[in-house]
Structure formats: structure tokens, C-alpha cells
Amino acid sequence: MIRTLVTVDTPLLHERFPSHDPDAPFFRHVPLGDRPTPVARLAPGLADGPADVWVKDESVFGDLWGGNKIRKLEWIIADAQARRSPTILTFGALGTNHGLATARFAQAHGVRVALALVDQPVDDHVRAQLARLEASGATIHRTRTKRRTYLLAPWLILRHGRFAGGRFRPAYVLPTGGSSPVGMLGYVECGLEIAAQVRAGDLPEPSHVVLPVGSGGTAAGLALGLRLAGLRTRVTGVVVNDQLPLDAAHITAMANKTARLLRKRTGDLRIAGLCPEDVTMTRDWLGAGYGHPTPEADRIIEDSRAAGGPDLEPVYTAKALAAVRALNNRGDLGNGTVLYLHTYGPR
Ligand SMILES: Cc1ncc(COP(=O)(O)O)c(C=O)c1O
């Protein structure tokens, strides 16, 4: 793995949009992981084809639990602390990686966590994840369906609020996957980081970045960050969730909320939004739905284990890497450099 020191404590976003007052940056941030995450060529035999496939390994970002959630939490936890919110209330399915990461990192920073969880197919992976969630100290509400979650949300927001500083502070509501406009700053930051690695010669400028899409924030933030960094790299999202609208129009609308936030807080009107033609979203590797296994995903989990490739799980990363394999086998990713963003980080 190649590592170049881009920056240690200061996020690239703060360098790109400096505040007049260093003690009051436009966006607060708590550092939770070492940056940059490493880039390296993917092991041969996993996704061969005309394009040269590289991996950016997000699994090593964060010490309590790795993966893509941690970058979002760096901005979310700081935002919740700045608002003096007692508890982050967030949502997911029974095996939610996002819920676990939020529980571990927010509670380590003095912010309690409550989770409203809907059902998903239960296999060994989900059972083990649920046990970790129960051990995390978060308050768990098994709301079972999306509809019941919506109905219960107002009660949960009040139930997890608290009086502080002379006023009532309701729970900090964090959407599924941490994909709020503030959370997506984490992947704007990652886009800037990829550009810095390209400039440092750590990897050639990728024509595509391919990644799994569960709630959309990683793909949306990354597409915006790559654009802000001036790269021509195209985000190709492999949709693994059939419960949310995750087409190109929705992903770019999400990115544009973060672009608006950046414009508002920095006053920089040159920050442009994205249009749906700027990203590709595919549902071809989803299978029967969120959390349902596919033969292509099962096969690449085994192949990656045998080849010493990334440690894949069946819900997100195996479907995304299976897509890279098929697309590159067919020559659909061109003959340049393709970056697979490895978003899973078990500990
Ligand atoms: C391992 C992994 N990869 C990718 C994703 C999807 O990220 P996003 O929700 O930002 O689309 C998740 C979300 O939980 C995840 O756990």
C-alpha cells in the first residue's frame, strides 16, 4: 500500500475553505481517523479487463470501527456537540453498520445514541451485528417497518431530548446511513483527498470511482468533492438498497444540498451543483433486494479471500466489487484507471 501524507489533523475542506476565525471554522470537525486512506492496485484475478483497477481502502479509517461511516461522523458528531444535542437519533436495518459506527464513535465523544431499527433478512452476519449493537450501549427501538418508524419518530425525538442551558434540546435527527448534508461533507473531503493523491502521484487520475450505494450519501458527497477538486472522474454507484429512491437525479439532489450548505456557510458562490448526467447509478447487482444474497457477490467474497483482496461482506461491498468485475470484464469501464472504493471496516 502506498501512503502519502496529505494532511494529518486539518481536513482538506478547511484548507480549501479557510475561515477568517480559526477557532470558529465554517464547519466543525472532530478527527476520527488517519488520512489519507491508502490506495493500491486490486489483486489480480478479481476484476480483470481493459481498465486497471485500484482500491482505496476506507476500512482502515477510524480506530473503533472502520469504513465509510466514520468520515461522515467526523462532521456529524461535531455538529451535534455544537448544538448541545444530548442524543443522536438515527435509523437503519437490524444489521446497520451506520448505527454501530454512530453508537461507538458518538458515545466515545459524550453524545448518546438511540437507534430505530427496521427488519431485514436475518443471517449470521446480521445476528452478529445485532449482538454488537446491543453491546454498544445505544438505546435500541425495534420499529420493524418504515411506516412505524415514521409514526414513532416525533415521540422518539422528544423522548431522547433533554433540558440543557435553559432550553429543551430535542434529539439530533440523523437520517439513515448518516447521509445528511453535514454528513456528506465527509465524502466531499474524500473526493479532495483522492485528488491530492492523484497530484502526489499515488495513483493515476481515475476515469471512474465505483462504490456501493445504500443511502446515497457516500456517492453524493464523493461526486461533489471530485468536482470541487477539478477531477473528471465519474462516480458509478452500485445500488444495493431497494427501499430508497437512489437514481442519478436523487443522488445529485442530495449532493446539491451539501453544495448549498457549503455556499451558505462559506459565502463562496462559485461552488456549483451537479446534474443527473454527472453520475451513473446501476441496480443491476441488487438481486432480490437489500440484504438478499446474489451468486456473483457470494463468488467474489470467496475469490477475494483466496486472492488476498479486500475483506468483503455480502450486503454492500461484495455487490459493488462484483459489479466492477462484470463491467471491466465486458470493457464497459474503458481502458484507463478505475478506483473501487472499499467502504467496509470490520474490527
Ligand atoms: C460497508 C458499507 N458500504 C457502503 C455503504 C453505503 O453508504 P451510503 O449509505 O452512504 O450509500 C454502507 C452503508 O451502511 C456500508 O455499511
PDBQT file of the ligand as one rigid body, heavy atoms in Angstrom, charges set to zero:
ROOT
HETATM    1  C1  LIG A 401     -19.977  -1.212   4.121  1.00  0.00    +0.000 C 
HETATM    2  C2  LIG A 401     -20.864  -0.161   3.563  1.00  0.00    +0.000 A 
HETATM    3  N1  LIG A 401     -20.652   0.279   2.324  1.00  0.00    +0.000 NA
HETATM    4  C3  LIG A 401     -21.425   1.217   1.768  1.00  0.00    +0.000 A 
HETATM    5  C4  LIG A 401     -22.490   1.748   2.444  1.00  0.00    +0.000 A 
HETATM    6  C5  LIG A 401     -23.366   2.728   1.750  1.00  0.00    +0.000 C 
HETATM    7  O1  LIG A 401     -23.067   4.041   2.024  1.00  0.00    +0.000 OA
HETATM    8  P1  LIG A 401     -24.215   5.122   1.825  1.00  0.00    +0.000 P 
HETATM    9  O2  LIG A 401     -25.259   4.821   2.835  1.00  0.00    +0.000 OA
HETATM   10  O3  LIG A 401     -23.547   6.408   2.056  1.00  0.00    +0.000 OA
HETATM   11  O4  LIG A 401     -24.737   4.969   0.434  1.00  0.00    +0.000 OA
HETATM   12  C6  LIG A 401     -22.761   1.326   3.744  1.00  0.00    +0.000 A 
HETATM   13  C7  LIG A 401     -23.917   1.883   4.500  1.00  0.00    +0.000 C 
HETATM   14  O5  LIG A 401     -24.302   1.413   5.536  1.00  0.00    +0.000 OA
HETATM   15  C8  LIG A 401     -21.946   0.342   4.323  1.00  0.00    +0.000 A 
HETATM   16  O6  LIG A 401     -22.147  -0.109   5.564  1.00  0.00    +0.000 OA
ENDROOT
TORSDOF 0
